[in-house]
Amino acid sequence: MNSLWKIAPEIAENLAKKYAGRESIQKRYIPPLDCLWNDVLMFCPVPPDRLMQIFRDAGYDLEPKRWLKIAIARLELQNTAIYFSKNRAYGDHSVDDSDFARLDQVDFASLTQVPDALRAHIQSARSENRQPFMFVGVPHVLYKGELLLDEIEIVEF
């Protein structure tokens, strides 16, 4: 988003709203990529149909969303890291260096499953009558670079 503020501030402002009350996240340092959280593109390794289904199964009536489907092979290895969204107390947005790994240090296939931490977060939010976050406990693929959109598939779930 840091680059987006310069070229499309109205879009960046809209995207920044998802960090309301969690603004400190935007300044997280990502050691493997030597940059900040807002300097990277973020992707979810869990297929969107699986992700959306667990919310629907828990009783959340979600409108279909459009997702960009990008093959991991399109990302330059040296510019890609994984952020492990560890199970922390609600509202604890702290991180440490062990929350990050280079892509070549992990088994990517293992990241494509819906984590138990997300299932627990959804159940907890439901019982406390609050809106859950979509990616709690889900590893994030972080990419420092640009991608051309010419070969990217758009899917809807």
N, C-alpha and C positions, 0 to 999 in steps of 0.2 A: 504494500500500500504506500510505502514511502515514495516510490516513483509515481504512483498514480496521483498523489496529491499535486504533483507538478503539471501533469497533462490533463487530468480530468477530476478536478477537486470536488465536483458535485457527486461523482460516483464514489470517490474515496470517503466523503462525508457520510454517505449512505451506508457504506460497508463498515465504517467505524462504529456505527450504532450497535453492532453485535458485541462490542467490547464495553458497553455501558456498565459501569460498576466494576469493570475488570481492566481498566485502562493500562495498568502496569504490564499486562501481558504483551502489549505492543512494543515494549522496550526490552523484552527478553533478549539476552545474548545467546547466540547459537554457536558454541565452540567449534564443531566440526566444519562449519562454513564461514567462520569469522565475520558474522554479520548479525543484524538484529531480526527479530521476529517479523517485522513489517517489511523486511528486505527480500523475503522469499515468497514463492508461490507455494501454496499448500494443497495437498491432495490427500484423499482418504483411500487407504488400501482395501478397505472392506467394500465389496460391491454394493452399489446403492440400493438394489432391490432387497438385499438382506438387511441393510440398515433401516430402511423405511418400514419393512415388515415388522421388525420387533417393536417399533413405536405403535404401529397399527394394532398389533397383537395385544399391546398393553392398554388399548382403548383410546389412543390419541387419533383424532381425525385429521390427518395431514393431507393437505392438498398435494397433488403430484408436483414434483420439482424436476427441473432440467439439470442434468449432470454432464460434465465433460468426461469422456472416457479416454484416458491417455495410457498408452502402453508404457510400462516402466522402462523398457528398452530405449525409449525416446529421450530419457533423461541422462545427462552426462554424469557418470559415476562420481567424479571428483566434486561435483556441484550438488550432490544429493545426500541428505541426511534423514534420519528417522528421529522423531520426537516421541518418546514413550510417555503417554499421558497416564501417569501413575495414580493409583487410587488414593486420593487425599480427602480430607474433610471438606464438606461443602463450603465453598468460599475461599479455600486455601489455594492460591494460584502460584505458590512458590515453585521454583525449579532448581535443579543443580546439574552439574556437568554430566552426572550419570544418567540423566534423562534423555541424553542424545547419543546417537551412534551414527557412524558412516554407513551408508547403504551396503557397502561390501562386507560389513561386519555382522549382518543379520540374515536370517532365512526369510526372504520376502514372502514366500508362500504362507508362512505361519502368521503373517500379519493380516491376512485376508479374511479371518474369522471374526465374528462378532464377539468382542471380549465380555467376559462375565461382569467386569466392572461397569460396563454400560448397561447391561441388564439390571444390575442392582441399583444403579443411579436412576433408571427409569421407574423402577418399582418404588424407590424412596420418594421420588418427586410426585408420583401418583398418590401415594399415601399421605403426603404433606400438602397436596393440592397446589403444587407449584409446577411451572413449566420446566421440563428438563432441557439440558443442553444436548445437542445432537451428537457430539463427538467425545464425551467424557469416557476416558479409558481406551479410546481408539487411537492407535499409533497414527501419527501424522507424517506424511512424506513431505519433506521440505526441499524445495529446489531453488537454488540461487542462480537465476539466469532467465532467459526469455525462451518462449516456445512459439512457434508458428502455429496458427490455428487451422492450417490447410488440411491436415490429416487427422484432425481430432473429431471423434464421433460424439454427437450429442444424444443422450438417452434420457428418457423420462420415466420416473417411478413415483 
